[in-house]
């Protein structure tokens, strides 16, 4: 008995082509070629009908159905009738079911290009809709924070400590690298210009003020937006997909308090500490350039930095770090809570969280700079 599929073509005297099927017609087995059948159907005189003989067929799966479906489509082009009554009963039922609902050629909605004003209008409506949802989320987060101050918020302190470890200590390597390189680049660029005036010592002032006042906070914020903000969105988005957020609501637990509040507190507490650490690493990067390229002494560079950096500069950097931490955590949690119910929606939520956080950091930096200029600090 044959173990793989075999096909024997028999021609009857009344122009009926009989296909004798034997062996195992399965996709995992060796399937017979249909070229011989096609050539026989194209020969002259061509048969008027094709029938099947499957009495010697031992086993079959979708491989047999694929063969019959292709043969049926070819026979339709050649105006040859095909009789499937000789196939196994199960194969006949599946073929009948497959042919019961034909594909609609016009089922897909035709794509039409909208006019420019329609596109602008849709984007404007979407912008105001997103703004409303953002304000609603910020309001819910504020209410949760007020309940925390009254001692009524319900969340696990261990979750907050684990988040603090994740967005604090585990972020030190990447923050160290970025801050060190930023300080080194600032010193190198500044040295090229200050050498023209013989004022190389002021590289310490440039790097110290720039890093302490804003650059350390901005670079740390951007790093944390990509590292932690996206992680928050992915975590909460996955919980939305798995209906864990709905389960919390069913049990009477506020997701805003149980999931969002610990993340906001953790990042708001860790960002100032990371900014202080970034200040040190950035100044060290500038010191490497000053000591190695400009022949400035270590103690001289240190004293110049201490004299140039004011307490106000340090306060502005720390305050900016707190604001950036709140913005990053709000962006990540908001996009995660708005996530759809699919795997692709989780990726879109993470991407949107990073973009929203970075835009918020840049806008808030501009606002803080304007306010400091108005206050003369």
N, C-alpha and C positions, 0 to 999 in steps of 0.2 A: 504494500500500500504506500502511496506517495506521501511524503512528509511535507513537501512544499507544494504551492499551488501549481496546477497544470491545466492547460487549456487546449482542447482539441476542436478544430473547426470542421464541421461536416456540412456538405451542401446537398440539399434534397432536390428532387427533380422538379418540384413545383416552386422553385425560386425561394425556398425557405432556408435560411442559414441557421444551423443549430450549433450552439456553443456548449460543449461538454466540459463541465467543471469538475475537477477532482483534486484530492489532496487538501492541504490546509491553506486557505485564503486569508492570511492574517498579515498585518503590517510588519510584524516581527519576522515573517518568513520571506522567502524569495518569491516575488510576485511575477507572474507571466507578463510578457510584453504585449501591448495592444496593437503594435504596429501591423502584425499579420491580419488582425481583424479589420483594421482601417483599409489596408490594401485590398482585402477581399471585397469590402463594401464599395470601393472605388473602381473595381474591375468591371468589365463588360462581358456578359450582361450582369447588372448589379442585382442582388437579391432584393426582394420586396418586403421581407419580414425576417426578424431575428428572434429566435427563441432560445431558452436555456434548458440544459439538462444537468441538474445538480444531485442526482441520485448517488454519485460516487464522491460527493463532497463530504469530507470528514470534519472540518472545523472552519470557522470564518469569524471575522469581526468587521470593523469599519473599512478594512482593505477591500473586501468584496463590494461594499456599498460605493466606495470611491470609483472602482472599476466600472460598475454598472452606470453610475451617474455620468461619468465621462463618455461612456459608450452611448448613452441615451442622448446626450447633447450632440454627439457627432452624427447619430442617426437622424436627428431632427434637421440638421443641415443638408443631409442627403435624401430627405423625404423617404426614409425607410422606417417601417413600423417595427416596434420592439415589444415583445410579449414577455413579461416578468413572471408569469404564472409558474414557470419551472424553477424558480428560485426558492430557497427555504422560506417558510411562513414568516419567520421573524424578519428576514430581510425585506420581504414584500411589505410588511407593515411599516417598517422604518422608511422605506422609499416612498410609500404613500403619504406618510406624515411629513416628510421633507418637501413633497410636492404640493401639500395642501395649502400652504400659505406662500405664494410666490413673492419674490422681492419686488417692492415698489420702487420704480425708477425715480419717482419724484418725491420719495419719502423725506429726503433731507431738505431742510429749508434753504432756499436759494440765498446765497450771500449777496447782499446789496450794500453798496458804499453809501454811507450816510453823508448828507451835506455838511459843510464845515460848521455852520451855525448849530446844526443838530448835535454834532460831536461836542462842541463847546458847551452847549446846554446840558448834555448828559454828564459831562465831566464836572460842571458846576454843581448840578444836583447831587452827584456822588460826593463831591467835596463837602458840601454842607451836611449831607447825611453822615459822613465819617466824622466830621467835627462834632456833631451832636452826640454820636456814640462815644466819642472820646471824652467829651465833657461829662457825660453820664457816668462813665467809668471812673473818672477822676473824682466825681462827687461821691460815688460809692466807696472809693478808697479812703476819702477824707472822713466819711462817716465811720468807717471801720477803725480808722486811727483814733477818732474821738472816743469810740467805745473802748479802745485799748487804754486810753488815759483814765477812763472811768473804771477800769478793771473788769469790763464786761465782754471783752473780745475772747473768743474761744479758738485757740490754736495750740499746737504742741511746741514747747520751747526747744525740744530736741531738733525739730525741723529747722528752726531758725539758726541754731548753732551749726547744724550740718551745712546749711546754705552759706553761712559765714565762712566756714572752712573751705567750701568749694570756690567761692568768689573772693576769698582773701588769701589764705596761705598758698593754695594751689595756683593762684594767678601770679605769684611773685616772679617765677622765671621769665615769663613773657614780658611782664612789666619792667623787669630789670634790663632785659635786652633792648627793648624799644626806648626806654628813657635814657640809657647810657648812650645809644647811638644818636638820639636826638640832641643830647648835650654836646656830643662830639662834633656833630654836623654844624650846630650853631657856632661853636667855637672856631671851627675851621673856616666857615664862611666869614665870620666876623674878623678873624685874623688877617684874611686877605685884604680887607679894606682898611683895617686899623694900622697895618704895616705901612701904608702910604703916608701916614701922619706920625709915625713913630709912637703910637699910643697902644702898643700891644697889651699893656697891663689892663686896659679896659675890657679885654675879652672876659675877664672874671665878672665885671659888672653886667655885661651883655648876657652871658649864660645864666648867671645867678638870678637876675630880675626876670628874664624870660621864662625860665623853668619854674621858679617859685610862684610867679604871678599867675600864669595861665598855661604855659606849654605842658607842664607835667600833668595838670588836671585834664587838659584836652586830650593828650595822647593816651593817658590812662583810661579816660572815658571812652575813646574810640576802641581801644583794645577790649574793654569790658563789654562794650556794646556788641562786638562780634563774638566774644567768648561766652559771656554770661547772659546777655539779653536774648540772643538766639536760643540758648539752652533753656531759658525760662519759657519762651514761646513753644519750643518743641515739647517740653515736659507737659505743660498744661494742654497743648494741642493733642498730645497722645492720650491724655486723660479724657479729653472731650470725645475722641474717637472711641475709646473703650467705655464711654458712658459713666466714668467714675465721678465726674462733676455732677451729673444728674442723680447719682446715688447719694452724694452728699446732701443735695437739696431735698431728696426724699426723706432722709433721716433728720431733716431740720437743721443741718449744719450749713452755715453761710460759706460758700466757696471763697468769697472775698476775704473773710477773716481767716479761714483755715489754710488757704493756698496762697493768696496774694499778699496778705499782710506780712507774713514771715519773710518773704522774699524782698519786699520793700525795705523792711527794717534792716535786714542783713546787709543789703548792698549800700544803703544809706550810711550804715556804721562803718563798713569796710572801705568805702571810697576815700574818705579823708586820710585814713592810714596808708592806703596805697599811694595817694598823692604825696604824702610826706616822704615815703620811701622813694617814689619817682623823683622827687626833688634832689635827694641825696645822690641817686644814680646819675641824674643829668649833670649835676655839678661835678661829679667825679669824671664823667665823660669830657666835660670842658677842661678839667684840670689836666687830663692826659694830654690834650693838645697844647695847653699853655705851658706845661712843664717840658714836654718833649720837643715841641716845634719852636716855641717862642722864648725858651730859656728863662722862663719865669720860675722863681723858687716856689717850693711847695708852701712854705709859711707865708710868703708874700701873696700868693694867689688866694690862700685861705683868708688872710686879713682883708684883702681887697673885696672878697665876696661878702664877708661879714659887714664891712662898712657900707656896701652898696645896697644890700637887701634890707628893707625895712620890715617892721612887724606888720604893717598894713599889707604889704605884698604877700606875706605868708597867710594872713587872714583871708585875703581875696582868693588865694589858691585853694585853701581848705573849704571855704564857703562854696566855691565853684564845684569842688569835688562832691560835696553833699548834694547840690542841685543836680549834678550829672548822675549821681547814683539813683536819685529818685526818678529822673527821666528815663534812665535805662530800665529800671525795674518796672516802671509803669508801662513802658512800651512793650517789653517782653511779655508781661502778664496780660495786657490788654489784647495783643494779637493772639496769644495762646487761648484766652477765653472766647475769642471770636472765631476760633478755628472751625472749619467744616468737619464733616464726618468721613473723611477719606485720608489715605496716606499722603497723597499729593498736597492736600490742604495743610498738612503739618509742615512740609517744606516751605510752602508759600507763607505760612505764618511766621516761621523763623526768619525768612528773608525780609518780610515786611517789618518785623520787629527791629532788625539791625538797621534798616534804612530809616525807620521812624526815630530810633534812638540817636543816630548820627545827625540827622537833621535837627532834632531837638537840642543836641549839644551845641551845634554851630549857632543856632538862633539864640539860645540862652547865653552863649559867649558874647555875641554882639550886644545883647541887652545889658549884661553885666559890665561890659566895657563902656558903654554909653553912660550908664549910671555912675560908674567910678569917675568918668571924665566930668560929669556934671557936679559931683561932690568934691572934685579936686583931689582925689586919692588915686 
